[in-house]
Amino acid sequence: MGGGFFAYLQRLEMLAFFSGYPLIYLFVQFIAGSPSLKNKTIRGFTSLLPSGYALVGTLYLGLQLRNLYPGFTLQNIEHAIPQPFLNIWGLLSILFWIPVISKKPVLSMLHSLVFFFIIIGDLISQLTGVNSDRNILKNDMRIYSVSILLNLAAFIFVALITFSLNFRKKKRKS
């Protein structure tokens, strides 16, 4: 991982934004794929998953811009971003606002698995005894819980906005 304390904090930021999405994705897919549901509206929620993920990515971009605000110099950016690959990977989630990319919801889930596997890696290192610091796993689980809530809130927000816009459109037609 490298970089020390600030790299660890940045990693926790990324986990807070992106690691909980696979669970939300699987939950929505499970609910929408239930054979007992005949409602087309519920099944259509799966197409909103990438937009919720893109909203989370946009919030992450806002946090990064806020953290870099005093000076957008190259030296400041290099100092503030000790893990540029993961940071860029997280920012790529904004691409799910593009309709062509968001038509395949599985791509958003695959994108977020990188961050989920970081938590799995910490869990495995804890179980195998490679890392004996229990605080890392406790922090990961707390952050994972926050990430689940954040991704769920983003999905619900996108679903409510989409539902209200569709309702307004139907109301105008009649």
C-alpha positions, -999 to +999 in steps of 0.1 A: +000+000+000+027+025+009+025+061+020+017+057+057-012+073+076-025+096+049-025+068+023-045+047+048-070+076+053-074+080+016-080+043+012-107+045+039-123+074+019-124+053-012-138+023+006-165+045+022-177+056-012-173+025-034-170-008-014-207-012-004-220-010-040-217-047-048-241-056-019-266-030-030-263-042-066-269-079-057-298-069-034-316-049-061-310-076-086-324-102-062-355-082-055-361-073-092-354-109-103-379-124-080-405-145-099-433-133-076-428-097-088-449-090-119-445-052-115-425-038-144-415-007-124-397-028-098-378-047-125-368-014-141-350-003-109-320-024-120-313+001-148-310+028-122-281+011-104-253+027-126-268+061-121-267+057-083-231+046-086-223+076-107-239+098-081-216+083-055-186+089-078-197+125-083-198+130-045-163+114-043-151+139-070-165+167-049-147+155-018-114+153-038-119+188-052-126+201-017-095+185-003-074+200-031-090+234-031-063+257-017-040+250-046-045+230-077-008+227-085+008+195-097+030+193-066-001+196-043-020+170-062+010+145-061+013+151-023-024+148-017-029+116-037-006+089-025-025+061-043-032+076-078-043+044-094-071+037-069-081+074-069-083+075-107-102+042-107-127+056-083-132+088-103-139+066-134-172+058-118-184+092-131-184+076-165-216+057-156-235+090-162-230+083-199-261+064-212-241+040-234-220+028-204-249+028-179-270+004-201-249-025-188-254-024-150-230-053-145-201-030-155-207-008-125-206-038-102-174-050-118-159-016-113-167-015-076-153-050-070-118-035-069-127-017-036-146-047-022-116-069-028-095-045-007-118-054+023-116-091+014-078-088+013-077-072+048-101-100+061-078-127+046-047-111+060-064-109+094-075-146+093-041-159+081-022-139+107-003-118+082-016-087+099-024-089+136-038-054+140-076-059+146-082-021+143-078-023+105-105-049+102-128-029+126-123+002+106-130-016+074-162-030+087-174+004+100-165+020+067-182-008+048-214-002+068-212+035+059-206+027+023-237+004+022-258+033+036-243+058+012-248+037-019-284+028-008-292+064-002-278+074-036-298+046-053-330+056-035-324+093-044-319+084-081-350+062-080-372+089-064-360+115-089-367+091-118-400+081-105-411+117-099-400+127-134-418+098-150-449+105-129-449+142-140-444+131-177-474+107-175-495+134-158-488+159-186-498+133-212-532+127-197 
